[in-house]
């Protein structure tokens, strides 16, 4: 008699061969989850909307897209946090959310320049919220036509940039010069890279332990599971969160092997298979890059996000893939020992922390992450 695993494989193979599993298509009455990536800002007469159509493509934690914008007057933008899109279990001080909003501002600035406008950005006009975010705005932006403004060569990479959650080519280590170019694109912070095999091996071990700790912490695990979008229909409906698409995902969902209930069970088939996938992501990382700041103010966190966005764009220009691996930098209680270990490994402290860590290398081309349409980010 075939084993249960063999039987599952046979059923998965059968489902993968059917039009249902192979198509992975969302119902036609649902939005296109990837439309925002195609010619953003095309046809927009308002330069603010043109810039914002690029800004919403910024990398951000769990793809929560945690921003709301208002468009007062004729040339102003007010950026505020969307307090319904925070990650309190894994990011209790909202530090990573703020970094994502910094990436948003950098892409906005780059796109405004491309359109012949200067973006004058005033951060935290009503003061920095501590210890967590509140309704106070993150930034006030004024766009002004400026014929002398220099266009940024990284603009061309905005729609090409990806967060690559696939295995990298472990045998193809990026050259030091390429990594230095990536770091130089995000000035203003202490940055570094690791590509020597012994050091990379130590970092692979630590980032994997960070992932495992998050998975073993019920509140942290549930927070991720709650925003997983399983299959094309869910992805199209929400256009945010952690997309799980493709033939295998559709088939496992159809079999009942992949659901939010199974993903909350550490011993489920879905989680065991998921652990194997993530372990491979860690083990194939040929190099890592990071950013450390001199302090940890909200303004500094915004600056880190801007620098990281530029680094990601610069990596894209060189054909390099990047994937933030932030678990051991998360500040919830159960991660405290690994947080301290990660900071010490990279020269950070609680007061002057390592803010971003990403694996970097060469990987296959991947789809962009889903995005909600521009109008869904604009407050009435």
TORKE-608131 format. One record per residue: x, y, z of N, C-alpha, C in turn; chain. Coordinates in steps of 0.1 Angstrom, whole numbers, plus 2048, in hexadecimal, padded with zeros to 3 digits. Example, Ala and Ser with C-alpha at 12.3 -4.5 7.8 and 13.67 -1.06 7.14 Angstrom:
! residues 2
R   nu   nv   nw  cau  cav  caw   cu   cv   cw  mol
R  884  7C7  84E  87B  7D3  84E  884  7DF  84E    A
R  880  7EA  847  889  7F5  847  881  800  84F    A
! end
This chain:
! residues 380
R   nu   nv   nw  cau  cav  caw   cu   cv   cw  mol
R  809  7F4  800  800  800  800  809  80C  800    A
R  806  817  7F8  80E  823  7F7  80D  82A  805    A
R  818  831  808  818  839  814  80F  845  812    A
R  80B  84C  81D  803  858  81C  80A  863  814    A
R  817  864  816  81F  86E  80F  81F  86B  800    A
R  821  85E  7FD  821  85B  7EE  813  85E  7E9    A
R  809  85A  7F0  7FB  85D  7EB  7F9  86C  7E8    A
R  7FD  874  7F2  7FC  882  7F0  803  887  7E4    A
R  80F  882  7E2  817  886  7D6  80F  882  7C9    A
R  809  876  7C9  802  872  7BD  7F6  87B  7BB    A
R  7EF  87F  7C6  7E3  888  7C4  7E8  895  7C0    A
R  7F3  89A  7C6  7F8  8A7  7C2  7FC  8A8  7B3    A
R  802  89D  7AF  806  89C  7A1  7FA  89C  798    A
R  7EF  895  79C  7E3  895  794  7DC  8A3  794    A
R  7DC  8A9  79F  7D6  8B6  79F  7DE  8C0  797    A
R  7EB  8BF  798  7F3  8C8  791  7F1  8C7  782    A
R  7ED  8BC  77D  7EA  8B9  76F  7DD  8BE  76A    A
R  7D4  8C2  774  7C7  8C7  770  7C7  8D6  76D    A
R  7BD  8DA  765  7BD  8E9  762  7BB  8F1  76F    A
R  7B4  8EC  778  7B1  8F4  785  7BE  8F7  78B    A
R  7C7  8EC  78E  7D3  8EE  795  7DD  8F6  78D    A
R  7DE  8F3  780  7E8  8F9  778  7E6  908  775    A
R  7D9  90C  775  7D6  91A  771  7DA  923  77D    A
R  7D5  920  789  7D8  929  794  7D2  936  792    A
R  7C7  938  78A  7C2  945  786  7B7  949  790    A
R  7B7  956  793  7AC  95B  79B  79F  95D  793    A
R  794  95C  799  787  95F  792  788  96C  78B    A
R  782  96D  780  783  97A  778  77C  986  77E    A
R  774  984  788  76D  98F  78F  776  995  79A    A
R  782  990  79C  78B  995  7A6  796  99E  7A0    A
R  79B  9A7  7A7  7A6  9B0  7A2  7B2  9A8  79E    A
R  7BA  9AE  795  7C7  9A9  791  7D1  9AD  79C    A
R  7D6  9A3  7A3  7DF  9A5  7AE  7EC  9AC  7AA    A
R  7F0  9AC  79E  7FD  9B1  799  7FC  9BD  790    A
R  7F0  9C3  78F  7EE  9CE  785  7F6  9DA  789    A
R  7F8  9DC  796  800  9E8  79B  80E  9E9  796    A
R  814  9DD  792  821  9DD  78E  823  9E0  77F    A
R  818  9E1  778  819  9E3  769  817  9F2  767    A
R  821  9F9  761  820  A07  75E  81A  A10  769    A
R  81F  A0F  775  819  A17  780  819  A26  77C    A
R  80E  A2C  780  80D  A3B  77E  809  A3F  76F    A
R  808  A35  766  805  A38  758  7F7  A3F  758    A
R  7F7  A4B  751  7EB  A52  74F  7E7  A5B  75B    A
R  7EF  A5B  765  7EB  A63  771  7F0  A72  76E    A
R  7E6  A7B  76F  7E9  A89  76D  7EF  A90  779    A
R  7EB  A8A  785  7EF  A90  792  7FD  A8A  795    A
R  807  A92  796  815  A8C  799  815  A85  7A6    A
R  80C  A88  7B0  80C  A81  7BC  808  A72  7BA    A
R  7FE  A70  7B2  7F9  A63  7AF  803  A5B  7A7    A
R  80A  A62  79E  815  A5B  797  820  A56  7A0    A
R  824  A5E  7AA  82E  A5A  7B3  829  A4F  7BD    A
R  81D  A51  7C1  817  A47  7CB  816  A39  7C4    A
R  813  A39  7B7  811  A2C  7B0  81E  A24  7B0    A
R  829  A2B  7B1  836  A24  7B2  839  A21  7C1    A
R  835  A2A  7CA  838  A28  7D8  832  A1C  7DE    A
R  826  A18  7D9  81F  A0D  7DF  826  9FF  7DB    A
R  830  A00  7D2  837  9F4  7CF  843  9F1  7D8    A
R  844  9F9  7E2  850  9F8  7EB  84F  9EB  7F3    A
R  85B  9E5  7F6  85C  9DA  7FF  857  9DD  80D    A
R  850  9D4  813  84A  9D7  821  847  9CA  828    A
R  848  9CA  835  847  9BD  83D  839  9B6  83B    A
R  83B  9A9  837  82F  9A1  835  826  9A6  82A    A
R  82B  9AF  822  823  9B5  817  816  9BB  81D    A
R  817  9C1  828  80B  9C7  82E  806  9D4  828    A
R  80F  9DA  820  80C  9E7  81A  806  9F1  825    A
R  80E  9F4  82F  808  9FA  83B  807  A09  83A    A
R  803  A0F  82F  803  A1D  82D  7F5  A22  828    A
R  7F2  A2E  82D  7E7  A36  828  7EB  A43  824    A
R  7E6  A49  819  7EA  A56  815  7DE  A5F  813    A
R  7DF  A6C  816  7D5  A76  813  7DC  A80  809    A
R  7D3  A86  801  7D8  A8F  7F7  7D1  A9D  7F9    A
R  7D5  AA4  803  7D0  AB1  805  7D6  ABC  7FC    A
R  7CF  AC7  7F9  7D4  AD1  7F1  7D6  ACC  7E2    A
R  7E0  AD2  7DC  7E3  ACF  7CE  7F0  AC7  7CC    A
R  7F9  AC8  7D6  806  AC2  7D4  80B  ABB  7E0    A
R  802  AB8  7EA  806  AB2  7F7  802  AA3  7F8    A
R  80A  A9C  7FF  807  A8E  803  809  A8D  812    A
R  800  A86  819  802  A83  827  802  A74  828    A
R  80E  A6E  82D  80F  A60  82F  80D  A5D  83D    A
R  804  A53  840  801  A4F  84D  801  A3F  84E    A
R  803  A3A  85A  803  A2B  85B  7F5  A26  85B    A
R  7F3  A1B  854  7E6  A14  855  7E7  A0B  862    A
R  7E1  A0F  86C  7E2  A08  879  7DB  9FA  879    A
R  7D3  9F7  86F  7CD  9EA  86D  7D7  9E0  867    A
R  7E2  9E5  862  7EC  9DC  85B  7F9  9DB  862    A
R  7F9  9DB  86F  805  9D9  877  808  9CB  87A    A
R  813  9C8  87F  817  9BA  883  81C  9B9  891    A
R  812  9BB  89B  816  9BC  8A9  81D  9B0  8AF    A
R  81B  9A4  8A9  821  998  8AF  830  997  8AC    A
R  833  99A  89F  841  999  89B  848  9A6  89B    A
R  841  9B1  89A  847  9BE  89A  840  9C8  8A4    A
R  842  9C4  8B1  83A  9CC  8BB  83D  9DB  8BB    A
R  849  9E0  8B9  84B  9EE  8B9  848  9F5  8AB    A
R  843  9ED  8A2  840  9F2  894  84C  9F7  88D    A
R  858  9F3  891  864  9F7  88A  865  9F3  87B    A
R  862  9E6  879  862  9E1  86B  858  9E8  862    A
R  84C  9EB  868  842  9F2  860  847  9FF  85C    A
R  84D  A06  865  853  A14  862  85D  A13  857    A
R  866  A09  858  870  A07  84E  869  A05  840    A
R  85E  9FD  840  857  9FC  833  852  A09  82E    A
R  84D  A12  837  848  A1F  833  854  A27  82E    A
R  860  A25  833  86B  A2C  82E  86E  A28  81F    A
R  86D  A1B  81C  86E  A16  80F  864  A1D  806    A
R  858  A1E  80A  84D  A25  803  851  A33  7FF    A
R  857  A3A  809  85B  A48  806  866  A49  7FC    A
R  86F  A3F  7FD  87A  A40  7F3  875  A3E  7E5    A
R  86C  A34  7E3  867  A32  7D5  85F  A3E  7D1    A
R  858  A44  7DA  850  A50  7D7  85A  A5B  7D2    A
R  864  A5D  7D9  86E  A67  7D5  874  A65  7C8    A
R  878  A58  7C5  87E  A54  7B8  874  A57  7AD    A
R  868  A53  7AF  85E  A55  7A4  85B  A63  7A2    A
R  85A  A6B  7AD  858  A7A  7AB  863  A80  7A3    A
R  86F  A7C  7A5  87B  A82  79D  879  A7E  78F    A
R  875  A72  78C  874  A6D  77E  869  A76  777    A
R  860  A7B  77F  855  A83  779  857  A92  77A    A
R  864  A96  77D  868  AA4  77D  863  AAB  78A    A
R  862  AA4  795  85D  AAB  7A1  867  AA8  7AD    A
R  868  AB2  7B6  870  AB0  7C2  866  AAD  7CD    A
R  869  AA3  7D5  861  A9E  7E0  868  AA4  7ED    A
R  861  AAE  7F3  866  AB3  800  85F  AAB  80B    A
R  866  AA3  812  860  A9A  81C  863  A9F  82A    A
R  859  AA1  832  85A  AA4  840  855  A98  848    A
R  85E  A92  850  85B  A86  857  855  A8A  865    A
R  84B  A81  869  844  A82  875  841  A90  879    A
R  839  A97  871  836  AA5  873  82F  AA8  881    A
R  828  A9E  886  822  AA0  894  829  A98  89F    A
R  836  A94  89C  83E  A8E  8A6  83F  A7F  8A3    A
R  84A  A78  8A9  84C  A6A  8A7  843  A62  8B1    A
R  83B  A59  8AD  833  A51  8B6  83C  A46  8BD    A
R  83B  A45  8CA  842  A3B  8D1  839  A36  8DC    A
R  839  A2A  8E1  842  A1F  8DC  83C  A18  8CF    A
R  830  A1B  8CB  82A  A15  8BF  824  A20  8B7    A
R  821  A1D  8AB  81B  A27  8A2  80D  A2A  8A6    A
R  809  A37  8A3  7FB  A3B  8A5  7F7  A42  899    A
R  7EC  A4A  89A  7E6  A51  88E  7EE  A5C  889    A
R  7F9  A60  890  801  A6C  88B  807  A68  87D    A
R  808  A72  874  80D  A6F  867  81C  A6C  867    A
R  820  A64  85E  82E  A61  85C  836  A6C  855    A
R  82F  A71  84B  836  A7B  843  82C  A84  83C    A
R  831  A91  83A  82A  A9A  831  833  A9C  825    A
R  82E  A9B  819  836  A9C  80D  82F  AA7  804    A
R  838  AAF  7FF  834  AB9  7F5  83B  AB7  7E8    A
R  834  AB6  7DD  83A  AB4  7D0  83A  AC1  7C9    A
R  846  AC5  7C4  848  AD2  7BD  84F  ACF  7B0    A
R  84A  AD5  7A5  851  AD3  798  85F  AD9  799    A
R  868  AD2  794  876  AD7  795  87E  AD2  789    A
R  880  ADA  77F  887  AD6  773  895  AD2  775    A
R  89B  AD6  780  8A9  AD2  783  8AB  AC5  78B    A
R  8A0  ABF  78F  8A0  AB3  797  8A6  AA8  78E    A
R  8B0  AA1  794  8B7  A96  78D  8AE  A89  78E    A
R  8AD  A82  783  8A6  A75  783  8AF  A6B  789    A
R  8A9  A61  790  8B1  A56  796  8B1  A4A  78D    A
R  8BE  A45  78A  8BF  A39  781  8B8  A2D  787    A
R  8B5  A2D  794  8AF  A21  79A  8A0  A21  797    A
R  89A  A2B  791  88C  A2B  78E  888  A1F  785    A
R  891  A1C  77C  88E  A11  772  88C  A04  779    A
R  891  A02  786  891  9F6  78D  884  9F4  796    A
R  87C  9FF  797  871  9FE  7A0  867  9F3  79D    A
R  864  9F2  790  85A  9E7  78C  861  9DA  78A    A
R  86E  9D9  78A  875  9CD  789  879  9C6  796    A
R  879  9CE  7A1  87D  9CA  7AE  874  9BF  7B3    A
R  87A  9B5  7BA  872  9AA  7BF  878  9A7  7CD    A
R  870  9A2  7D6  874  99B  7E2  874  98C  7DE    A
R  880  986  7DD  881  978  7D8  881  96E  7E3    A
R  876  967  7E4  875  95C  7EF  877  94E  7E9    A
R  881  94D  7E0  885  941  7DA  893  93D  7DD    A
R  897  931  7DC  8A5  92D  7DF  8AE  935  7D5    A
R  8BA  939  7DA  8C4  93F  7D2  8CE  935  7CD    A
R  8D7  939  7C3  8E2  931  7BF  8ED  931  7C9    A
R  8EE  927  7D1  8F7  928  7DC  906  928  7D7    A
R  908  922  7CB  916  922  7C6  91A  92E  7BF    A
R  911  938  7BD  914  944  7B6  914  94F  7C0    A
R  920  952  7C5  921  95D  7D0  923  96A  7C9    A
R  91B  974  7CC  91D  981  7C7  92B  987  7C9    A
R  931  98D  7C0  93E  993  7C1  93D  99F  7CB    A
R  948  9A1  7D3  949  9AB  7DD  945  9B9  7D7    A
R  94A  9BB  7CA  947  9C8  7C4  938  9CA  7C2    A
R  931  9C0  7BE  922  9C1  7BC  91B  9C3  7C9    A
R  920  9BD  7D4  91A  9BF  7E1  91D  9CD  7E6    A
R  929  9D2  7E4  92C  9E0  7E7  923  9EA  7E0    A
R  921  9E7  7D4  918  9F0  7CC  90A  9F0  7D2    A
R  905  9E5  7D6  8F8  9E4  7DD  8F8  9ED  7EA    A
R  902  9EB  7F2  903  9F3  7FF  904  A02  7FC    A
R  90C  A05  7F2  90E  A14  7EF  901  A1B  7EB    A
R  8F8  A13  7E6  8EB  A19  7E1  8E3  A1E  7ED    A
R  8E5  A19  7F9  8DE  A1D  805  8E6  A24  80F    A
R  8EB  A31  80C  8F4  A37  815  8EE  A3C  822    A
R  8F6  A40  82B  8F1  A46  838  8F1  A3C  844    A
R  8F4  A30  841  8F4  A26  84C  900  A1D  84B    A
R  903  A17  856  90E  A0D  855  908  A00  84F    A
R  90E  9FC  844  90A  9F0  83E  915  9E6  83C    A
R  911  9DA  839  91C  9CF  838  916  9C4  830    A
R  920  9BB  82C  91C  9AF  825  924  9A3  82A    A
R  91F  997  829  926  98B  82B  925  982  81F    A
R  931  97E  81A  931  975  80F  93B  969  811    A
R  944  96B  81B  94D  960  81E  946  954  823    A
R  949  948  81E  941  93C  821  93F  93A  830    A
R  94A  93B  838  948  938  847  93F  942  84D    A
R  940  94F  84A  937  958  850  928  956  84B    A
R  927  954  83F  91A  951  839  913  945  840    A
R  91B  93B  843  916  92F  849  910  932  857    A
R  917  93B  85F  913  93F  86C  906  946  86B    A
R  905  94F  861  8F9  957  85F  8ED  94F  85B    A
R  8F0  945  852  8E5  93C  84E  8DF  935  85A    A
R  8E8  930  863  8E3  929  86F  8DA  932  877    A
R  8DF  93F  879  8D7  948  882  8CA  94C  87C    A
R  8CA  94F  86F  8BD  953  869  8B3  948  869    A
R  8B8  93C  867  8AF  930  868  8A9  92E  876    A
R  8B2  930  880  8AC  92F  88E  8A2  93A  890    A
R  8A4  946  88A  89A  951  88C  88D  94D  886    A
R  88E  947  87A  881  942  873  87A  938  87C    A
R  882  92E  881  87C  923  889  876  929  896    A
R  87C  933  89C  877  938  8A8  86A  93F  8A5    A
R  869  947  89A  85C  94D  897  851  943  895    A
R  855  938  88E  84B  92E  88B  846  927  898    A
R  84F  926  8A2  84C  920  8AF  845  929  8B9    A
R  843  935  8B5  83C  93F  8BE  82E  941  8B9    A
R  824  93C  8C0  816  93B  8BB  811  949  8B5    A
R  813  954  8BD  80E  960  8B9  814  965  8AC    A
R  821  963  8AB  829  967  89F  825  95F  893    A
R  823  952  895  81F  949  88A  811  94D  885    A
R  808  94F  88F  7FA  953  88B  7FA  960  883    A
R  802  969  887  802  976  880  806  974  871    A
R  80F  96C  86E  813  969  860  808  961  859    A
R  803  957  860  7F9  94F  85A  7EC  957  856    A
R  7E9  960  85F  7DD  968  85D  7DE  970  850    A
R  7EA  974  84B  7EB  97C  83F  7F0  974  833    A
R  7F0  966  835  7F4  95E  829  7E8  95D  820    A
R  7EB  95F  813  7E0  95F  809  7E3  952  800    A
R  7DA  948  802  7DD  93B  7FC  7D5  93A  7EF    A
R  7DC  939  7E4  7D6  937  7D7  7D2  944  7D0    A
R  7D0  943  7C3  7CE  94F  7BB  7C2  957  7BF    A
R  7B7  951  7C3  7AB  958  7C7  7AD  961  7D3    A
R  7B3  95B  7DE  7B6  963  7EA  7C0  96E  7E7    A
R  7CA  96B  7DF  7D4  976  7DB  7CD  981  7D4    A
R  7C4  97E  7CB  7BE  989  7C3  7B4  990  7CC    A
R  7AE  989  7D5  7A4  990  7DE  7AB  99A  7E7    A
R  7B6  996  7ED  7BD  99F  7F7  7C8  9A8  7F1    A
R  7D0  9A2  7E9  7DB  9A9  7E2  7E5  9AF  7EC    A
R  7E7  9A8  7F7  7F1  9AC  801  7F5  99F  808    A
R  7FD  9A0  813  801  995  81B  80A  98C  814    A
R  80B  97F  818  815  975  813  80E  96C  809    A
R  811  96E  7FD  80B  967  7F2  810  958  7F1    A
R  808  94F  7F0  80B  941  7EF  804  93C  7E2    A
R  80B  93C  7D7  804  939  7CB  80C  92E  7C3    A
R  806  92A  7B8  80C  920  7B0  805  912  7B0    A
R  809  909  7A8  802  8FC  7A7  802  8F5  7B4    A
R  80E  8F4  7BA  80F  8EC  7C6  806  8F2  7D1    A
R  806  8FF  7D3  7FD  905  7DD  7EF  902  7DB    A
R  7EB  904  7CE  7DC  902  7CB  7D9  8F3  7CD    A
R  7E2  8EA  7CA  7DF  8DC  7CC  7DE  8D8  7DB    A
R  7E8  8DD  7E3  7E8  8DA  7F1  7DB  8E0  7F8    A
R  7D7  8EC  7F3  7CB  8F2  7F9  7BF  8E9  7F5    A
R  7BE  8E5  7E9  7B3  8DC  7E5  7B2  8CF  7ED    A
R  7BE  8CA  7F1  7BF  8BE  7F8  7BC  8C0  807    A
R  7BB  8CC  80B  7BA  8CF  819  7C6  8CE  821    A
R  7D2  8CD  81A  7DF  8CD  821  7E4  8DB  824    A
R  7DE  8E5  81E  7E3  8F3  81F  7D7  8FC  823    A
R  7D7  900  82F  7CC  909  834  7D2  911  840    A
R  7CB  91B  844  7D0  922  850  7D0  919  85C    A
R  7C7  910  85D  7C6  906  868  7D3  8FD  868    A
R  7D6  8F8  85C  7E2  8EF  85C  7EF  8F7  85E    A
R  7EF  903  85A  7FC  90B  85B  7FE  90F  86A    A
R  7F3  90F  872  7F5  912  880  7F9  906  888    A
R  7FA  8FB  882  7FE  8EE  888  80D  8EC  884    A
R  816  8ED  88D  824  8EB  88A  828  8DE  884    A
R  81F  8D4  887  822  8C6  882  81B  8C3  875    A
R  814  8CC  870  80C  8C9  864  815  8C7  858    A
R  810  8C0  84E  818  8BE  841  81C  8CB  83B    A
R  813  8D5  83B  815  8E2  835  821  8E9  83C    A
R  822  8E8  849  82D  8EF  850  83A  8E7  84F    A
R  839  8DA  84F  845  8D2  84D  84B  8D5  83F    A
R  843  8D5  835  848  8D8  828  84D  8E6  827    A
R  845  8EF  82D  84A  8FD  82D  857  8FF  834    A
R  85A  8F8  83F  867  8F9  845  872  8F4  83C    A
R  86F  8EA  834  87A  8E6  82B  87D  8F0  821    A
R  872  8F7  81C  874  902  812  87C  90D  818    A
R  878  912  824  880  91D  82A  88E  919  82E    A
R  890  90D  832  89E  909  835  8A6  90A  829    A
R  8A1  906  81D  8A8  907  811  8AB  916  80E    A
R  8A2  91F  811  8A5  92D  80E  8B1  931  816    A
R  8B1  92D  823  8BC  931  82B  8C9  92A  826    A
R  8C9  91E  823  8D5  916  820  8DB  91A  812    A
R  8D3  921  809  8D8  925  7FC  8DC  933  7FC    A
R  8DB  93A  807  8DF  948  807  8EE  949  805    A
R  8F3  94F  7FA  901  950  7F8  907  95C  7FF    A
R  8FF  966  803  904  972  809  8F9  979  811    A
R  8FD  982  819  8F3  98A  821  8F8  999  821    A
R  8EE  9A2  821  8F1  9B0  823  8E9  9B5  82F    A
R  8ED  9C0  835  8E6  9C5  840  8E8  9D4  842    A
R  8DF  9DB  849  8E0  9E9  84D  8DF  9EB  85C    A
R  8E8  9F3  861  8E8  9F6  86F  8E8  A05  871    A
R  8E0  A09  87B  8DE  A18  87D  8E5  A1C  88A    A
R  8E7  A29  88B  8EE  A2F  897  8E4  A31  8A3    A
R  8D7  A31  89F  8CD  A32  8AA  8C0  A2B  8A4    A
R  8B5  A2D  8AC  8A9  A25  8A8  89D  A2E  8A8    A
R  89E  A3B  8A4  893  A44  8A4  88A  A40  898    A
R  87E  A45  898  875  A43  88D  87A  A49  880    A
R  880  A54  881  886  A5A  875  891  A51  870    A
R  899  A4C  878  8A4  A42  874  89E  A36  86D    A
R  893  A31  873  88D  A25  86D  888  A28  85F    A
R  882  A34  85D  87E  A39  850  88A  A39  846    A
R  895  A3E  84B  8A2  A3F  843  8A7  A31  83F    A
R  8A6  A28  849  8AA  A1A  846  8A1  A14  83A    A
R  894  A17  83B  88B  A12  830  88F  A18  823    A
R  892  A25  823  896  A2B  816  8A3  A25  811    A
R  8AD  A23  81A  8B9  A1D  816  8B8  A0F  811    A
R  8AF  A07  818  8AD  9F9  813  8A7  9F8  806    A
R  89D  A01  803  896  A01  7F6  8A0  A04  7EB    A
R  8A9  A0D  7ED  8B4  A10  7E3  8BD  A04  7E1    A
R  8C1  9FE  7EC  8C9  9F2  7EB  8C2  9E7  7E3    A
R  8B5  9E5  7E5  8AE  9DB  7DE  8AD  9DE  7CF    A
R  8AB  9EB  7CC  8AB  9EF  7BE  8B9  9ED  7B7    A
R  8C3  9F1  7BF  8D1  9EF  7B9  8D4  9E1  7B7    A
R  8D0  9D8  7C0  8D2  9CA  7BE  8CA  9C5  7B2    A
R  8BE  9CA  7B0  8B6  9C6  7A4  8BE  9CA  797    A
R  8C4  9D6  797  8CB  9DA  78B  8D6  9D1  788    A
R  8DC  9CA  792  8E7  9C1  78F  8E3  9B3  78D    A
R  8D6  9B0  78D  8D1  9A3  78B  8D2  99A  798    A
R  8D3  9A1  7A3  8D4  99A  7B0  8C6  99A  7B7    A
R  8C3  98F  7BD  8B7  98D  7C5  8B9  990  7D3    A
R  8AF  996  7DA  8AF  999  7E8  8A3  994  7EF    A
R  8A5  990  7FC  899  98B  804  89C  98E  812    A
R  895  998  818  898  99B  827  895  98F  82F    A
R  89E  98D  839  89C  982  842  89D  988  851    A
R  891  98C  855  891  995  861  88D  98E  86E    A
R  88B  981  86E  885  97B  87A  88D  97D  886    A
R  89B  97B  885  8A3  97D  891  8A5  98B  895    A
R  8A0  995  88D  8A0  9A3  891  893  9A7  896    A
R  889  99E  898  87C  9A2  89D  87D  9A3  8AD    A
R  875  9AC  8B2  876  9B0  8C0  86B  9AB  8C9    A
R  866  99F  8C7  85D  99A  8D0  865  991  8DA    A
R  85F  98F  8E5  866  989  8F1  86C  97B  8EE    A
R  866  973  8E7  86B  965  8E4  877  965  8DB    A
R  87A  971  8D4  885  972  8CB  891  979  8D1    A
R  890  97C  8DE  89A  985  8E4  8A8  980  8E4    A
R  8AA  973  8E6  8B8  96E  8E6  8BE  96E  8D8    A
R  8B6  96A  8CE  8BB  96A  8C1  8BD  978  8BB    A
R  8B4  981  8C0  8B6  98F  8BC  8C3  994  8C1    A
R  8C7  991  8CE  8D3  996  8D3  8DF  98F  8CC    A
R  8DE  983  8C8  8E8  97B  8C1  8EA  981  8B3    A
R  8DF  984  8AC  8E0  98A  89F  8E6  998  89F    A
R  8E2  9A0  8A9  8E8  9AD  8AA  8F7  9AC  8AD    A
R  8FB  9A4  8B6  909  9A2  8B9  911  99D  8AD    A
R  90C  994  8A6  913  98F  89A  916  99A  890    A
R  90D  9A4  88F  90F  9AE  884  912  9BC  88A    A
R  916  9BC  897  91B  9C9  89C  910  9D2  8A1    A
R  904  9CE  8A3  8F9  9D6  8A7  8F6  9D5  8B6    A
R  8EF  9DF  8BB  8EA  9DE  8C9  8DB  9E3  8C9    A
R  8D5  9E2  8D4  8C7  9E6  8D6  8C6  9F5  8D2    A
R  8D0  9FD  8D6  8CF  A0B  8D4  8D3  A0F  8C6    A
R  8DC  A07  8C0  8E1  A0A  8B2  8E0  9FD  8AA    A
R  8D4  9F9  8A7  8D2  9EB  8A2  8D5  9E9  893    A
R  8D7  9DC  890  8D6  9D8  882  8C7  9D8  87F    A
R  8C3  9E0  875  8B5  9E2  872  8B0  9D9  867    A
R  8B8  9D5  85D  8B4  9CD  852  8BF  9C3  84F    A
R  8BB  9B7  84C  8C3  9AC  848  8BD  9A4  83C    A
R  8C4  9A2  832  8BE  99B  826  8C8  991  820    A
R  8C3  986  81B  8CB  97E  813  8CC  983  805    A
R  8D7  981  7FE  8D9  987  7F1  8E0  97D  7E8    A
R  8DD  97C  7DC  8E3  973  7D3  8DD  973  7C5    A
R  8DE  968  7BE  8D8  966  7B1  8CD  95C  7B2    A
R  8C2  95F  7AD  8B6  956  7AD  8AE  957  7A1    A
R  8A4  94E  7A0  89C  94F  794  892  95A  794    A
R  88D  95E  789  883  969  788  876  965  78F    A
R  871  96E  797  865  96C  79E  85B  977  79C    A
R  84E  974  79F  843  97D  79D  844  988  7A7    A
R  83F  994  7A5  83E  99E  7AF  834  99A  7BA    A
R  835  9A1  7C5  82B  99E  7D0  81E  9A6  7CC    A
R  813  9A0  7D0  806  9A7  7CD  805  9B5  7D3    A
R  7FE  9BE  7CD  7FC  9CB  7D2  7ED  9D0  7D0    A
R  7E8  9D6  7DA  7DB  9DC  7D9  7DC  9E9  7CF    A
R  7D1  9ED  7C9  7D1  9F8  7C0  7D4  A05  7C7    A
R  7D8  A0F  7C0  7DC  A1C  7C6  7D0  A22  7CE    A
R  7C4  A22  7C9  7B9  A28  7D0  7B6  A22  7DE    A
R  7BA  A15  7E0  7B8  A0F  7ED  7C1  A14  7F7    A
R  7CB  A1C  7F4  7D5  A21  7FD  7D2  A30  801    A
R  7C8  A36  7FA  7C5  A44  7FB  7B9  A46  804    A
R  7BB  A4F  80E  7B0  A52  817  7A7  A5C  811    A
R  79A  A5B  814  791  A65  80E  793  A73  815    A
! end
